[in-house]
Structure formats: C-alpha cells, structure tokens
Amino acid sequence: MKWTSILAIYCLFWVMSAFVVMPFFVRTSEEEGQPLIPGQAESAPHKFRPGAIALWTTALSALIFGLYYANYVNGWLSASDFDFTR
C-alpha cells in the first residue's frame, strides 16, 4: 500500500472518529451549574475543548486504522465474506 493511500485512509478514519468522539465531551451550562449567556442556545457546550477531542480522536482513529491495516496485510476479511446473495 502506498503511503499516500495510508494517509488518505487514516484521514477518513480520523474524521469519522471525530464525529464519534465529539458528543462525549459536550457538557451544557445547565449540567455545569452555570447561568446561560443571553442569546446562548441551551444545548451549546459550556466549554469547548478541541484539544481533548483531537487527542481522543487521534487515539481512536489510530486503533481503527491499525485494525484496518492488519486486516489488509493478513486478509482476515474480504469483500466476498460480505456477499450475502450467494
């Protein structure tokens, strides 16, 4: 596998993992016991922590990509394993 393919697939896993990780770090002002700022939506996060999200996203995407690459090298699963029409 070329390094450019590895980078592109890892970036796809990173973006997918970001959407999985983000909801775990959202705490609203109500959950924190703080008053809302006028005009603030009730569902808005009290403190947005992009560093923690990026760290967890990187760890999760590295794990998922590691499993993907191990499957690519060892051939544990292939497209024919998911052909349920036969």
N, C-alpha and C positions, 0 to 999 in steps of 0.2 A: 504494500500500500504506500502510495506517495505521501510525503509529509504535508503537501497541500490538502490532500484528501483527509488526512488525520486532523488537521487544523479546522477544516470546514465542518467535519462531523462533530468534533469537540465543541465548536461554537454553537452548533444546533442543539447539542445536549445542554450547553450552558444556558441558553435562552429558555429552553423547555424547563430546566431545573429552577430558573429564577421565578417562573410563574408558579411552580410548586412550593417554593420556599417562602415567597412574599407573605402569604396570609398568616404564617406562623409568627411573624414579628410585628403584627398590627395590634396595637392597644389604643383604644379611643380615649378621649379626655375623660369620659364618664367612668371608664374602667380604672383610670389613673386617679380618679377623685379630684380632677381639676375642672374649673369652670370653662365653658366654651367661650371662644373669642367671638365677638359679634360678626356674623356672616359666615362662620365656620360650619361646615356640614357635621352632623352628629357622627357620621361614620368615618370622618377624617382621622388619620393617625395623630396621636398626641406628639410623639417624637418619631421622626422618620430616621432609621438607622441604616443607611445604604452600605456602610462597611460590614456590618454583621450579615446583611443579606448577601453581599458579594462573597464573603468568606464561606458561608454555608452553601451557597450556590456553587462555588468552585469545588468544594469538597464533594457535594452530591454529584455534580457532573463528571468529576474525575472518577468516582466509583462506577457510575453508569457507563462511561466510556471504557473503563478498564474491563468491565464485563463484556461490552460490545466487541472490543478488540480481541479478548481471549476467545470469544466465540468465532470471530473472523479467522484467527490463526488455527484453532482446533477443530472448527467445523461441527460444533455440537448441534446447532440448529441450522436448517437451510429453508429456503422458500418452499421446497416440496413437503416439508414437515407440516406446513400450514395449508396444504391443498386439501380441503375437506370435501371436494366434489368427486373424488375417486372412490 
